[in-house]
Amino acid sequence: MGWQSWLDGAAAAREEAGLTRRLRPRGPDDDVVDLAGNDYLGLSRHPEVRRAAADAALLWGAGTGASRLVTGTLTLHGELEAELADWLGQPGALTFSTGYHANLSIVGALADRTAHVISDAHIHASLIDAVRLSRAQLTVVPHNNVAAVHAALAARPGVRSLVLAESVYSVLGDEAPLAELAEVCRAYGALLVVDEAHGVGVHGPGLVHRHGLAGRPHVLVTATLSKSLGSQGGAVLGPRAVLDHLVNTARPFIFDTGLAPASAAAALAAARVARARPDLADTIRARVTGLAHTLDVPAPAGAVLSVPMPSPEAAVGAQADLLTEGVRVGCFRPPSVPDGVSRLRITAGAGVTEEEWERATKAIDSVVGEVR
């Protein structure tokens, strides 16, 4: 079979299964109410954040021009890392060009063939890819099952072990049992790596901090700058010894160009706004809880509400119907969902006006009611 035949066959299979994905460019000022994105606090368009990004681009240029270990580390990176570490209560932080790279780096630099990784069944694709690249011994445990983590660690005593979890899971929107996981890891000398992509901002400095785990030497945090902080990039936070190890061994850090000045400055400004405006997170909580009640689904721990649909086609159809009503929502379909159930993905962010939110939720209630 030639390459073109193989590509045609794969495309036909996706189309038949209702899983074809397409890029849909949008303009800067369309009149659609956006409940699909990850700009949870609405800070990507905050005037202070936009001004910081513009000023940094004018001062530093469009890019850093090199990897961090050559000439791509700016004083701006140091300011951002210090701000993030102080906010999240961590000894230090190291920034990356993407959150994906942060996760690839923390696992890849700490795990190898001799290490053991215990992974929650619902972790993000970036962590799954990180484990694959590390070639570590892997145990996948049922979602949020602390007893299974305990058993996996007990089965391989004396082996360097990492436990991977998210503070808030992106599909079901549920919270990880972080305190219990941290205690099990402490008992076995394992490291707990917590992806706070959906926790930071929505829960202030995140759930690791809220549970009193920030700064513990065996609890490491990864975060993204592209969700609540409305910018782009990622970070690893934890003990200085771990961060120094990443600087010296993490390939996505060593061989990548440093985080762009505009992105770093925007994230720094957004972090300061988020710290000063806890009411933004309160707005998210009120909106997501209210919409969950309206749709009769469980309220999530984060900003994203997942509404189960009967099929991938039904999910795509409901998404299209809502767009005609002037409301943009996301759509989870296999293989992006760990349990195979297609869902609408609705971001109850703080970035839309109250009038827009009311109009959007009425349309969602109507369209979802017809499908279900």
Secondary structure as UniProt FT lines:
FT   HELIX           3..16
FT   TURN            17..18
FT   TURN            28..29
FT   STRAND          33..35
FT   TURN            40..41
FT   TURN            44..45
FT   HELIX           47..60
FT   TURN            68..71
FT   HELIX           75..88
FT   STRAND          92..96
FT   HELIX           99..110
FT   TURN            113..114
FT   STRAND          116..120
FT   TURN            121..122
FT   HELIX           125..134
FT   STRAND          137..141
FT   TURN            143..144
FT   HELIX           146..155
FT   TURN            157..158
FT   STRAND          161..166
FT   TURN            170..172
FT   HELIX           178..188
FT   STRAND          191..195
FT   TURN            197..200
FT   TURN            202..203
FT   HELIX           207..210
FT   TURN            211..212
FT   TURN            214..215
FT   TURN            217..218
FT   STRAND          219..224
FT   TURN            228..229
FT   STRAND          234..238
FT   HELIX           240..249
FT   HELIX           251..254
FT   HELIX           261..276
FT   HELIX           278..295
FT   STRAND          304..308
FT   HELIX           312..324
FT   TURN            325..326
FT   STRAND          327..332
FT   TURN            334..335
FT   TURN            338..339
FT   STRAND          343..347
FT   HELIX           354..371
//
